[in-house]
Amino acid sequence: MTRALRIRGLLALAAVALSLYVAFTVPVQLGLDLRGGTQIVLETRPASPADRDPGAGATDRTVEVLRGRIDALGVADPTIVRSGRDRIVVELPGVQDPRKAADVLGRTAQLTVHPVLGSAADADDEPASLPKRPRQLILPDESGRFLRLPAATLTGNDVDEAAARFDQQGGAGWHVTIDFKGSGRDAWARLTGEAACRPAGDPSRRVAIVLDGKVISSPEVDPSVLCGSGIGGGSTRITGSFSDGEARELALLINGGALPVPVETVEQRIVGPTLGAEAIAAAAWAAVLGTALTALFISVVYRLMGVLATVGLACYALISYAALAAVGATLTLPGLAGFVLAIGMAVDANVLVFERAREDYAARKRPTPRSSLTAGFRGAFSAIADSNVTTLIAAGLLCFLAAGPVRGFGVTLGIGVLASMFSALVITRVLAEYAAARPWIRRRPRVTGIAHTGRVRDHLTRRNPDLMRAPRRWLAASAAALVLAASGIAVRGLDFGIEFTGGRLIEYSTATPVDPDRLRDALADAGFPRAVVQTSGERQLTVRTDQLTNAQAVTITEVVGDLTTQADRLRDETIGPSLGKELRQGALVALVIALAAQLLYLAARFRWLLGTAAVAALAHDVVILVGIFAWLGKPVDGVFLAALLTVIGYSVNDSVVVFDRVRELRRQDSRAPFVRTANQALLQTLPRTVNTGMGAAFILTALAVLSGDTLADFALALLIGLAVGTYSSMFTANPLAIELDDRARSSAGRAPALGSGERRFR
C-alpha cells in the first residue's frame, strides 16, 4: 500500500466516522410537509388611518421584513403568507422556542439616533414617551434618568450592517457594532461633532440610540473627539449588559429592518404536516427502490468496481446527510427526493473514472487493473473538477444572493457536490485501488469491469458514425423544439401554483377528529387535487387552495362536512403568495448572475465559444422544460421550482464533460479540424453519458410511477430535464460550438475547417 493510498484511506475513515457521529447525535429538522411545525398568526396594527392602505401594501412590505428576520433566525423553509388584508400567517418547521420566535417577529425594531437636548426637569413625575413640545420626547436612559430628545437625526434606513461582537481586551463584553451608509456616515459625524462641543458631564454631550421607544444606549462623546469634527468612519457601537443571545438578537433586528407598521401576535399553535403518512411512505419506498435499481445497474455494468462505487455512494449519502444535519438544514419531501437524485447523479464521477480506465486498459500493451485505474482517475480529474466547480458557482451565488427556499436549495446543492467529489475521488479510489492491487484480481482482470470496453463503446468503435456531419440540422431541430416550447408558454400560459399567485385559506372546527389523508383524497375527487390540508389539534384543520369561487368554497365545506358530524367555518380569507415579489426577483437575479459566472469560468477554463455553447444549451433546457409543462397544463409551483433549480444545477455537467474531451484532443492535435475533434470527443464520451443517464433515470422513473401525486410532477420535470439535457449536451452545445468556431475563423479571415454546410471526413 502506497503512502498516498494510506493518506486517502485515513481521510475516508475520518470522514465516515465523523459523519456517523453527527448522524446519530444531531437530529435532522423535517419540513412542514413531513412533520409540521409552529404556526404564528400576526395582525398588523397601523398607528394611523393613513397607514391603512386599501391594497394591503403595508402588510405585504411587512411580510418581506419578516422573511428577512426568519432567514437571520436560521429557520429554513418557512411559509409566510398574507391572509386577508391585515393578517400574516407564519409557519416555522422545527422551532425549539416558538415564544421567542414570536417575540422576535413581533417587535417593530424602529431604530433612531438622537442628539440629547438635556435632562428633563421633574423627571420623577414625567411618564415615559410624553411629548414636551412638538417633535420632542422625554425618555429614561439606561439608569432611569430622563432625557429630552429632539427629532431623530439617523434611522434604521441609514444602517448598512449591524453585528454582535465580544470585546475581550477592553472588557466591554458583548456589544453591537453599527456601520452607517451613504449620507448616514456624514450625519453621524455631524451629530457627534456637535455633541463634542459641549462640556464634559453635560447631558447634551451624549447621543441617544433608541429602539422601539426605549433608550438602549446613550454614551457621552469621548473627550478625544474634536468639536465640529465628530467621529469619522461612519460606525459606532451599542454597549450595555448584553448576553450573547441578546446582542445577536439586537443585531438581527437592526439588520432585518423596521416593520412598516406594528404587529401583534393573535394566535400561536402547533400544526400537522401538509402531506399525509401514506404519501410520505410511498415516496420513501419509491426512493429506496430507485436507489437499489441504480446500484444494481452500476454493479452489472462495472462489476467489482461498480460494487465498490455503490459502497462509495452509500458513504456519500451518509456524509451529505450528516452535513445537512450539522448546518441545520430543513429537509422537505422535494429536498429528500433531490437528495436521492443526487445519489444517482453522483454516479457520474465514478462512471467518468471507470470509462477512462477502460480506454487506458484497451490502449496499453500490457495493462493491469491498478495502472489503468490510476490513469482513469488522473484523466477524469479535470472533467470532474470543471463540472462540479460550475455547479458550486451556481450553488454559492444562490446561497449569498437569493433567499428563502432558493437559498436553501443552494445550501443542499453545494453540500451534495462537495460530498460527491470527496466520495468519488477519495473513498471510491481507496476501495478501487486497494482491490485492484490484490493478486487474485490481477489474475482475473475481467472481474474488475474495466478490462473490457463495454457494448456501447464497442458498437461506436465498429460503426464510427459521423454525428457532426451536419451540425446545422441539429441546431435546426433544437430551434424547432425551442419554438414549440415557447409557443406553449405563449398560447397556453403557465399555471402558477398557490406559492406564486396566492389563493384562499378556510379554517374549520369539527365536532369529531377528521383524518387528513381521507380529506385530501376526498378533495382530490371533488376537483381540488392541489388542496393543502393541515391539522391543528384534534378538531381543527385548515384547507389552502388556489383562488376559489364562492360555489367552490361551498363544495369544499360540504366535503369536510361529509367526514364529520358538524364542520363550522372559523375563518375564510384570501392569502397572498408565499414566494413574494422580492423573493422571486432576488432568485431571478441570483440565477442570472450564476449563469454569467458559469460562462466566465467556462470561458477561462476552455474558450469563449465553448463556454457560450454550454450556457446556451443550459438556457435551451430550461425553456423546453417550462414549455412542456405549459403544454401539459402542469402546475408551476414550489415543487416545480425545486426541479427547475436541480436541472440548472446539473444540466451543464454533460456539456462540460464533452468539452473537456475536446480540449484534451485539441492539445494532442491542434491542427485537426474542429468539427472532427468535436465528433471524436462526442463518440468517446457517449458511453459515460448513457450510463450516467441510466443511473439517474432509474431513480426518477421509480419516483414518477410509485410516489403517487406527491412527487409525480417533480419526478416528471426531472426526467424531462435529464432527457433534454442529455440531448442538448450532444446535439445543441456541440453543433453550436462548431458553428461559433466557423464564424470565428471567417471573421478572422481564415477558411472554415473543411468548408461549411455538409462536412465529411475520413
Residue pairs with C-beta under 8 A, 6 or more apart in sequence:
1 9
1 434
1 437
5 430
5 433
5 434
8 426
8 429
8 430
9 430
9 434
11 426
12 315
12 426
12 427
12 430
15 315
15 319
15 422
15 426
15 427
16 315
16 318
16 319
16 427
18 322
19 315
19 318
19 319
19 321
19 322
19 323
20 318
20 322
22 322
22 323
22 325
22 326
23 318
23 321
23 322
23 325
26 322
26 325
26 326
27 325
28 321
28 324
28 325
28 329
28 331
29 76
29 93
29 94
29 328
29 329
29 330
29 331
30 93
30 94
30 330
30 331
30 332
31 37
31 76
31 77
31 93
31 330
31 331
31 332
31 333
31 335
32 77
32 79
32 91
32 93
32 271
32 273
32 274
32 332
33 273
33 274
33 275
33 332
33 333
34 273
34 275
34 280
34 331
34 332
34 333
35 93
35 94
35 273
36 93
36 270
36 271
36 272
36 273
36 274
36 534
37 91
37 92
37 93
37 94
37 95
37 270
37 271
38 91
38 92
38 95
38 98
38 101
38 268
38 269
38 270
38 271
39 89
39 90
39 91
39 92
39 267
39 268
39 269
39 270
39 271
39 536
40 89
40 90
40 91
40 92
40 98
40 101
40 102
40 105
40 265
40 267
40 268
41 83
41 87
41 88
41 89
41 90
41 265
41 266
41 267
41 268
42 66
42 87
42 88
42 90
42 105
42 106
42 263
42 264
42 265
42 266
43 86
43 87
43 88
43 263
43 264
43 266
44 58
44 59
44 62
44 86
44 87
44 88
44 261
44 262
44 263
45 261
45 262
45 263
45 264
46 52
46 58
46 261
46 262
47 261
47 262
51 58
51 260
51 261
52 58
56 82
56 85
56 86
56 576
58 260
58 261
59 82
59 85
59 86
59 87
59 88
59 261
60 82
60 576
60 580
61 260
62 88
62 259
62 260
62 261
62 263
63 80
63 81
63 82
63 88
63 576
63 580
64 580
64 582
64 583
65 256
65 257
65 258
65 259
65 260
66 80
66 88
66 90
66 105
66 259
67 78
67 80
67 403
67 404
67 580
67 582
67 583
68 255
68 256
68 257
68 403
69 104
69 105
69 252
69 253
69 256
70 78
70 80
70 90
70 92
70 105
71 403
71 404
71 407
72 252
72 255
72 256
73 101
73 104
73 252
74 328
75 92
75 93
75 94
75 95
75 101
75 330
76 93
76 328
76 329
76 330
76 408
76 411
77 93
77 330
77 332
77 335
77 404
77 405
77 408
78 90
78 91
78 92
78 93
78 404
79 89
79 90
79 91
79 578
80 88
80 89
80 90
80 91
80 578
80 580
81 88
81 89
81 502
81 505
81 575
81 576
81 577
81 578
82 88
82 89
82 502
82 575
82 576
83 89
83 505
83 571
83 573
83 574
83 575
83 576
84 573
84 574
84 575
87 266
87 573
88 263
89 505
89 575
90 105
91 271
92 98
92 101
93 330
94 330
95 101
98 268
99 268
102 265
102 268
104 249
104 252
104 253
105 263
105 265
106 263
106 264
106 265
107 212
107 253
107 259
108 212
108 258
108 259
108 262
108 263
109 156
109 211
109 212
109 253
109 254
109 256
109 257
109 258
109 259
110 155
110 156
110 211
110 212
110 213
110 258
110 259
111 155
111 156
111 159
111 209
111 210
111 211
111 254
111 258
112 152
112 154
112 155
112 156
112 209
112 210
113 152
113 153
113 154
113 155
113 188
113 191
113 207
113 208
113 209
113 210
114 137
114 149
114 150
114 151
114 152
114 153
114 207
114 208
114 210
115 149
115 150
115 153
115 191
115 194
115 195
115 204
115 207
115 208
116 147
116 148
116 149
116 195
116 203
116 204
116 205
116 206
116 207
116 208
116 218
117 136
117 147
117 148
117 149
117 150
117 204
118 147
118 148
118 202
118 203
118 204
119 145
119 146
119 147
119 148
119 203
120 126
120 132
120 138
120 146
120 147
120 148
123 140
123 145
123 146
126 138
126 146
128 138
128 139
128 140
128 213
129 137
129 138
129 139
129 213
130 137
130 138
131 137
131 138
132 138
132 148
135 150
135 151
136 148
136 149
136 150
136 151
137 148
137 149
138 146
138 147
138 148
138 149
139 146
139 147
139 149
139 208
139 210
139 213
139 214
139 215
140 146
140 147
140 215
141 147
141 208
141 215
141 218
142 215
142 216
142 217
142 218
142 240
147 203
147 206
147 208
147 215
147 218
149 208
149 210
152 210
153 187
153 190
153 191
154 180
154 184
154 187
154 188
154 191
155 258
156 254
156 257
156 258
157 257
158 180
158 181
158 182
158 183
158 184
158 187
158 188
159 178
159 179
159 180
159 181
159 184
159 254
159 255
160 179
160 180
160 181
160 184
160 234
161 178
161 179
161 255
162 176
162 177
162 178
162 179
162 250
162 251
162 254
162 255
163 176
163 177
163 251
164 174
164 175
164 176
164 242
164 244
164 247
164 248
164 250
164 251
165 174
165 175
165 176
165 177
165 237
165 247
166 173
166 174
166 175
166 244
167 173
167 174
167 175
172 239
173 241
173 242
174 242
174 243
174 244
174 246
174 247
175 237
175 238
175 239
175 240
175 242
175 247
176 237
176 238
176 242
176 247
176 250
176 251
176 254
177 235
177 236
177 237
177 238
178 235
178 236
178 237
178 238
178 254
179 234
179 235
180 187
180 188
180 234
180 235
180 236
181 234
184 234
185 233
185 234
188 230
188 231
188 234
188 236
189 229
189 230
189 231
189 232
189 234
190 230
191 207
191 230
192 207
192 221
192 225
192 230
192 231
193 225
193 226
193 227
193 228
193 229
193 230
193 231
194 228
194 230
195 204
195 205
195 206
195 207
195 221
196 205
196 221
196 225
196 226
196 227
196 228
196 229
196 230
197 227
197 228
198 204
198 205
199 205
200 220
200 223
201 220
205 220
205 221
206 218
206 219
206 220
206 221
207 218
207 219
207 221
208 215
208 217
208 218
209 215
209 216
209 217
209 218
209 236
209 238
210 216
211 250
211 253
211 254
216 238
216 240
216 250
217 238
217 239
217 240
219 239
221 231
225 231
238 250
242 250
269 536
269 537
270 536
270 537
271 534
271 535
271 536
271 542
272 516
272 534
272 535
272 536
273 280
273 534
274 532
274 533
274 534
275 333
275 710
276 516
276 517
276 520
277 517
278 517
278 708
279 517
279 707
279 708
279 709
279 710
280 333
280 710
282 706
282 707
282 708
282 710
283 333
283 336
283 337
283 703
283 707
283 708
283 710
283 711
285 706
286 702
286 703
286 705
286 706
286 707
286 711
287 336
287 337
287 340
287 699
287 702
287 703
287 707
289 702
289 706
290 340
290 344
290 698
290 699
290 700
290 701
290 702
290 703
291 340
291 343
291 344
291 699
293 698
293 699
293 702
294 343
294 344
294 347
294 695
294 696
294 698
294 699
295 310
295 313
297 694
297 695
297 698
298 306
298 309
298 310
298 347
298 350
298 351
298 691
298 695
299 306
299 307
299 310
300 306
301 449
301 454
301 691
302 309
302 350
302 351
302 354
302 449
302 450
303 446
303 447
303 448
303 449
304 435
304 441
304 447
304 448
304 449
305 350
305 354
305 357
305 373
305 432
305 435
305 448
305 449
305 450
306 354
306 449
308 428
308 431
308 432
308 435
309 347
309 350
309 354
309 428
309 432
311 427
311 428
311 431
312 350
312 423
312 424
312 427
312 428
312 431
313 343
313 346
313 347
313 350
313 423
315 423
315 427
316 343
316 346
316 419
316 420
316 422
316 423
316 424
316 427
317 339
317 343
319 419
319 422
319 423
320 339
320 342
320 415
320 416
320 419
321 339
323 415
323 418
323 419
324 331
324 339
324 412
324 415
327 411
327 415
329 335
329 408
329 411
329 412
329 415
330 408
331 339
333 710
333 711
334 638
334 639
334 642
334 643
334 711
334 714
335 408
335 409
335 412
335 642
337 703
337 707
337 711
337 714
337 715
338 409
338 412
338 642
338 646
339 412
339 416
340 699
340 703
341 646
341 696
341 699
341 700
341 718
342 416
342 420
343 699
344 695
344 696
344 698
344 699
344 700
345 420
345 650
345 653
345 692
345 695
345 696
346 416
346 419
346 420
346 423
346 424
347 691
347 692
347 695
347 696
348 387
348 653
348 688
348 692
348 695
349 380
349 384
349 388
349 420
349 421
349 423
349 424
349 425
350 424
350 428
351 688
351 691
351 692
351 695
352 380
352 383
352 384
352 657
352 688
353 373
353 376
353 377
353 380
353 384
353 424
353 428
353 429
354 376
354 449
354 450
355 376
355 380
355 454
355 457
355 685
355 687
355 688
355 691
356 375
356 376
356 377
356 379
356 380
357 369
357 372
357 373
357 375
357 376
357 377
357 450
358 372
358 376
358 450
358 452
358 453
358 454
358 457
359 376
359 379
359 453
359 684
360 367
360 371
360 372
360 375
360 376
360 379
361 367
361 369
361 372
361 445
361 450
361 451
362 453
364 371
364 372
367 445
367 451
368 436
368 442
368 445
369 436
369 441
369 442
369 445
369 448
369 450
369 451
370 433
370 436
370 437
370 442
372 450
373 429
373 432
373 433
373 436
373 450
374 433
376 450
377 425
377 429
381 425
382 660
382 664
383 656
383 657
383 660
383 661
384 421
384 424
384 425
385 421
386 602
386 605
386 656
386 660
387 652
387 653
387 656
387 657
387 660
388 417
388 420
388 421
389 601
390 598
390 601
390 602
390 652
390 653
390 656
391 413
391 417
391 649
391 650
391 652
391 653
392 414
392 417
392 418
393 594
393 597
393 598
393 601
394 410
394 413
394 591
394 594
394 595
394 597
394 598
394 648
394 649
395 410
395 411
395 413
395 414
395 417
395 649
396 410
396 414
397 410
397 590
397 593
397 594
397 597
398 406
398 407
398 409
398 410
398 413
398 587
398 590
398 591
398 594
398 645
399 407
399 410
399 411
399 414
400 590
401 586
401 589
401 590
401 593
402 410
402 586
402 587
402 590
403 583
403 586
403 587
404 579
404 583
404 587
405 579
405 638
405 641
405 642
406 583
406 586
406 587
406 590
406 641
406 645
409 642
409 645
409 646
413 645
413 646
413 649
435 441
435 448
436 442
436 448
441 447
441 448
445 451
446 452
453 461
454 687
456 686
456 687
456 690
456 691
457 687
460 683
460 686
460 687
464 683
465 683
466 679
466 759
466 760
466 761
467 679
467 682
467 683
467 730
467 731
468 675
468 678
468 679
468 682
468 734
468 735
468 738
468 759
469 679
469 758
469 759
469 760
470 757
470 758
470 759
471 675
471 734
471 735
471 736
471 738
471 739
471 759
472 735
472 739
472 757
474 731
474 732
474 734
474 735
475 732
475 735
475 736
475 739
477 731
478 620
478 728
478 731
478 732
478 735
481 620
481 624
482 620
482 623
482 624
482 627
484 627
485 623
485 624
485 626
485 627
485 628
485 630
485 631
486 623
486 627
487 627
488 627
488 628
488 630
488 631
489 626
489 627
489 630
492 630
492 631
492 633
493 630
494 626
494 629
494 630
494 636
495 630
495 633
495 634
495 635
495 636
496 635
496 636
496 637
497 530
497 546
497 635
497 636
497 637
497 638
497 640
498 530
498 532
498 544
498 545
498 546
498 575
498 577
498 578
498 637
499 577
499 578
499 579
499 637
499 638
499 641
500 577
500 579
500 584
500 636
500 637
501 546
501 547
501 577
502 547
502 574
502 575
502 576
502 577
503 544
503 545
503 546
503 547
503 548
503 574
503 575
504 544
504 545
504 546
504 547
504 548
504 553
504 572
504 573
504 574
504 575
505 542
505 543
505 544
505 571
505 572
505 573
505 574
505 575
506 542
506 543
506 545
506 553
506 556
506 557
506 569
506 571
506 572
507 540
507 541
507 542
507 543
507 569
507 570
507 571
507 572
508 540
508 541
508 542
508 543
508 557
508 560
508 567
508 568
508 569
508 570
509 539
509 540
509 567
509 568
509 570
510 539
510 540
510 541
510 560
510 563
510 564
510 566
510 567
510 568
511 539
511 564
511 565
511 566
511 567
512 539
512 564
512 565
513 538
513 539
513 564
514 535
514 541
514 560
514 563
514 564
515 563
516 533
516 534
516 535
516 541
518 563
519 533
519 541
519 543
519 559
519 560
519 563
520 531
520 533
522 559
522 562
522 563
523 529
523 531
523 533
523 543
523 556
523 559
524 531
524 709
526 555
526 556
526 559
527 555
528 545
528 552
528 556
529 709
530 545
530 546
530 635
530 637
531 543
531 544
531 545
531 556
532 543
532 544
532 545
533 541
533 542
533 543
533 544
534 541
534 542
534 544
535 541
536 542
540 570
541 560
543 556
543 560
544 575
545 556
548 556
553 572
557 567
557 569
560 567
561 567
578 638
579 638
579 641
591 648
594 648
595 615
595 618
595 619
598 611
598 614
598 615
598 618
598 652
599 611
599 612
599 614
599 615
600 611
601 611
602 610
602 611
602 614
602 615
602 652
602 656
602 659
603 610
603 611
603 612
605 611
606 659
606 660
606 662
606 663
609 737
609 740
609 741
609 744
610 659
610 662
610 663
610 737
612 736
612 740
613 655
613 659
613 732
613 733
613 734
613 736
613 737
613 740
614 652
614 655
614 656
614 659
614 733
615 652
616 732
616 733
616 736
617 651
617 652
617 655
617 725
617 728
617 729
617 732
617 733
617 736
618 648
618 651
618 652
618 655
618 728
620 724
620 728
620 732
621 647
621 651
621 721
621 724
621 725
621 728
622 644
622 647
622 648
622 651
624 720
624 724
625 644
625 647
625 717
625 720
625 721
625 724
626 636
626 644
628 720
629 636
629 640
629 717
634 640
634 713
634 716
634 717
635 713
639 711
639 713
639 714
640 713
640 714
640 717
642 714
643 713
643 714
643 717
643 718
643 721
644 717
644 721
646 718
646 721
647 717
647 718
647 721
647 722
647 725
650 725
651 721
651 725
651 728
654 689
654 692
654 725
654 726
654 728
654 729
654 730
655 728
655 729
655 733
657 685
657 688
657 689
657 729
658 681
658 682
658 685
658 729
658 730
658 733
658 734
659 681
659 733
659 737
661 681
661 684
661 685
662 677
662 678
662 681
662 737
664 681
665 672
665 677
665 680
665 681
666 672
666 674
666 677
669 677
673 753
673 754
673 761
674 737
674 738
674 741
674 742
674 753
675 738
675 753
675 754
675 759
675 761
676 753
676 754
676 761
678 734
678 737
678 738
681 734
682 730
682 734
686 730
689 726
689 729
689 730
693 722
693 723
693 726
696 722
697 719
697 722
700 715
700 718
700 719
700 722
701 715
701 719
703 711
703 712
703 714
703 715
704 711
704 712
704 715
704 716
704 719
707 715
741 753
742 752
742 753
742 756
745 751
745 752
745 753
746 752
754 760
754 761
